[in-house]
Amino acid sequence: MNEPARTMRSWTTLLVSAAAVGAVAAGAALVADAVGDSPDPRQSRATPPPVTQATAPTPSGEQLRKARDLLARWERTVGDAVYVPLRPPLAQGDPELTGRFEIHQTGAWSRGQAAYQRGLAQRRIQVRTAVPDVPPAAGVVTWRNGLSVPTSVVSAKEAYDRLLAGAMRCSNCPADGSADGITPKPVTLTAVTLTTLVVETTRGDATVPAWRFTFAESRVQLLVAAAEAAQVSPAPLDQAAGMPIMDASIAPDGRTLTARLIGSGGSSKAPCGADYFGYVVESANAVGVVIVGRSYPGRVVCTMEGHMREVTVRLAAPLGGRSVLELERGTAVPLT
């Protein structure tokens, strides 16, 4: 895990049973086990207090309602789709998209090319080659575990339009896009070829068909995934069901799920500390973890620094091919 895009990956421990609420049916949501957390041992040596079913805080009815709403939204928009790429945690138009996302940069800018770099980020592109508008033959999406599914492939023109839609915008810049003493120069598109790209999905990394865009002024190339994909946009923040999780991992039993979040550095016994508990909400094609915190009861002044923390929950049914969602915006998180 030394790739640039995985700078926040891989982060079980106190377990407490809570009564299950609701029932699992096709697409029905349920709240399963409450589980305590442990601070990341690399961040803090504080020991969490004993956790019992009687003392663990529980999510509010409003939190549970919103969590179920977010899962229902996922069912409506994604459902049982197999290829679901993760959305990049970067602003659109960032010229340094080097992670495993649907728009990916290869190659590096040379010294003195800042104007061309800014130009490409703003999608100031002069086209000097054919950009076919006819989709090629069907392709295949393949995961590292051997799973593969057929997929239709979008045309180079549709992929190019997706590329243009990611243009970096500057509301305070003049019409020529100049800023910080740099006036962008257009780049020249000289070749468009079909290739493959590794994309991070809800099921892990997958190799998918992609279009490669080559430019005359630099060794930098942009790859755009060309597989038809299920997508869901982030929900409004006022629909949030609690703190977001960053990523998750599943144990070999398929039912013990550990989620990571950013929180306080120590337990609630220490000033500025907190304990975190997870309540899982499930549907036919997704799982969400509602995070509930218990803070240090004293009056203290604390800094705003964050630490990686973990909560572990027990699923009512094996995770299988379901996606794990954070319940702030209702989007999928990586499985590490």
LINHU-V684055 format. One record per residue. RES is the residue in one letter. PHI is phi in whole degrees, 0 to 359 (999 if undefined). PSI is psi in whole degrees, 0 to 359 (NA if undefined). D_LAST is the distance of its C-alpha to the last C-alpha in whole Angstrom. Layout:
((RES,PHI,PSI,D_LAST) (RES,PHI,PSI,D_LAST))
This chain:
((M,999,57,9) (N,250,12,13) (E,285,152,13) (P,301,325,15) (A,284,352,13) (R,255,39,10) (T,289,345,12) (M,231,69,10) (R,226,177,7) (S,43,81,6) (W,234,NA,9) (T,999,143,14) (T,197,275,17) (L,284,129,20) (L,240,134,21) (V,221,134,24) (S,279,143,25) (A,230,154,26) (A,295,138,28) (A,286,140,27) (V,242,131,28) (G,86,196,29) (A,213,152,28) (V,269,121,26) (A,225,188,27) (A,295,107,27) (G,81,0,25) (A,278,142,26) (A,266,152,24) (L,211,152,24) (V,260,125,23) (A,255,235,22) (D,275,144,21) (A,269,138,22) (V,223,139,20) (G,281,175,20) (D,236,174,18) (S,224,141,18) (P,296,150,18) (D,299,123,16) (P,299,340,18) (R,281,345,18) (Q,257,327,20) (S,203,148,22) (R,255,9,24) (A,295,142,25) (T,260,123,25) (P,297,151,25) (P,289,163,28) (P,301,141,28) (V,247,132,27) (T,231,163,29) (Q,300,328,29) (A,287,330,32) (T,260,343,31) (A,293,130,27) (P,293,154,27) (T,238,154,27) (P,291,153,26) (S,284,163,29) (G,300,325,30) (E,294,319,30) (Q,300,316,26) (L,294,321,26) (R,297,315,28) (K,294,323,26) (A,298,316,23) (R,295,323,24) (D,297,319,26) (L,293,322,22) (L,292,322,21) (A,296,323,24) (R,297,319,24) (W,297,317,21) (E,299,321,23) (R,290,321,26) (T,266,330,24) (V,246,314,21) (G,60,227,22) (D,264,23,21) (A,304,142,20) (V,270,314,18) (Y,267,104,17) (V,231,97,16) (P,290,149,15) (L,280,148,13) (R,277,140,16) (P,290,142,16) (P,275,42,16) (L,227,156,19) (A,294,143,23) (Q,298,147,24) (G,88,356,26) (D,298,123,25) (P,286,356,26) (E,249,45,23) (L,283,88,20) (T,251,5,19) (G,275,184,15) (R,271,68,14) (F,242,177,16) (E,288,340,19) (I,242,123,21) (H,225,137,21) (Q,260,135,23) (T,243,157,24) (G,81,170,27) (A,226,152,28) (W,283,142,31) (S,272,163,34) (R,300,139,36) (G,88,4,38) (Q,254,20,36) (A,301,325,35) (A,292,320,38) (Y,290,323,36) (Q,299,315,32) (R,295,322,34) (G,298,317,35) (L,292,321,32) (A,300,324,30) (Q,272,5,33) (R,58,43,33) (R,271,89,37) (I,238,129,37) (Q,260,121,40) (V,270,122,40) (R,235,28,42) (T,207,167,40) (A,287,140,40) (V,237,90,37) (P,304,140,37) (D,258,6,37) (V,256,124,37) (P,297,142,34) (P,283,183,33) (A,298,162,33) (A,300,151,30) (G,240,194,26) (V,224,140,23) (V,255,126,20) (T,233,132,18) (W,261,165,14) (R,294,335,13) (N,278,4,14) (G,99,347,17) (L,296,136,17) (S,217,146,20) (V,223,144,22) (P,290,154,25) (T,213,147,25) (S,284,154,28) (V,242,130,28) (V,285,158,29) (S,290,163,32) (A,299,324,32) (K,296,317,34) (E,294,320,31) (A,296,321,29) (Y,295,321,31) (D,297,322,32) (R,297,321,28) (L,297,315,28) (L,296,327,31) (A,295,342,30) (G,268,19,27) (A,300,136,30) (M,288,130,30) (R,245,146,33) (C,228,106,35) (S,291,337,37) (N,258,5,39) (C,272,154,40) (P,293,175,43) (A,300,331,43) (D,278,0,43) (G,77,8,39) (S,288,147,40) (A,196,149,39) (D,55,34,39) (G,77,9,41) (I,245,123,40) (T,258,119,41) (P,296,143,39) (K,249,143,40) (P,290,150,39) (V,254,158,37) (T,251,119,39) (L,281,119,37) (T,246,345,38) (A,204,144,36) (V,227,117,33) (T,228,152,32) (L,274,133,29) (T,212,203,26) (T,230,164,23) (L,212,140,19) (V,271,122,16) (V,240,138,14) (E,279,125,11) (T,236,178,11) (T,294,343,10) (R,255,10,10) (G,106,187,8) (D,290,137,10) (A,227,144,14) (T,266,124,17) (V,231,157,20) (P,300,148,23) (A,206,158,24) (W,256,135,27) (R,256,128,28) (F,249,122,30) (T,249,141,32) (F,237,147,35) (A,289,328,38) (E,275,352,38) (S,203,163,34) (R,280,354,32) (V,293,133,29) (Q,233,152,28) (L,245,131,26) (L,251,135,24) (V,236,122,24) (A,302,138,22) (A,244,4,25) (A,280,141,23) (E,294,128,24) (A,229,146,21) (A,282,136,21) (Q,222,150,21) (V,222,131,21) (S,278,155,22) (P,299,142,21) (A,283,157,24) (P,301,149,26) (L,297,335,26) (D,287,355,28) (Q,264,4,26) (A,297,139,24) (A,259,9,23) (G,143,197,22) (M,294,144,19) (P,279,152,16) (I,261,156,13) (M,269,318,11) (D,198,180,7) (A,208,161,6) (S,222,151,5) (I,243,136,8) (A,286,165,11) (P,304,335,13) (D,286,351,15) (G,79,356,13) (R,237,343,15) (T,266,110,14) (L,247,128,11) (T,250,126,10) (A,246,146,10) (R,251,144,11) (L,217,166,14) (I,261,124,16) (G,209,202,19) (S,288,162,22) (G,277,338,22) (G,226,185,24) (S,282,172,25) (S,288,354,28) (K,283,343,30) (A,253,146,30) (P,307,137,32) (C,70,7,29) (G,267,173,26) (A,201,152,25) (D,253,149,23) (Y,234,143,20) (F,228,145,20) (G,246,139,18) (Y,236,122,20) (V,269,139,18) (V,239,131,20) (E,235,152,19) (S,220,185,21) (A,298,326,21) (N,234,9,18) (A,207,159,16) (V,225,135,15) (G,235,154,16) (V,239,114,16) (V,278,123,19) (I,263,129,19) (V,238,133,23) (G,249,153,24) (R,230,114,27) (S,266,164,28) (Y,304,130,31) (P,282,345,34) (G,282,167,36) (R,267,108,37) (V,222,159,36) (V,262,125,35) (C,238,154,31) (T,279,169,30) (M,261,14,27) (E,292,147,24) (G,250,153,21) (H,228,148,18) (M,286,128,15) (R,234,164,15) (E,232,145,13) (V,230,147,15) (T,238,133,14) (V,233,159,16) (R,250,120,17) (L,282,150,17) (A,288,334,21) (A,219,155,19) (P,306,145,16) (L,300,317,14) (G,58,227,14) (G,267,12,14) (R,288,152,14) (S,274,150,12) (V,257,125,11) (L,252,145,14) (E,273,147,15) (L,254,27,18) (E,267,313,20) (R,240,357,20) (G,75,29,19) (T,252,159,16) (A,285,149,13) (V,246,161,9) (P,293,146,6) (L,262,118,4) (T,261,NA,0))
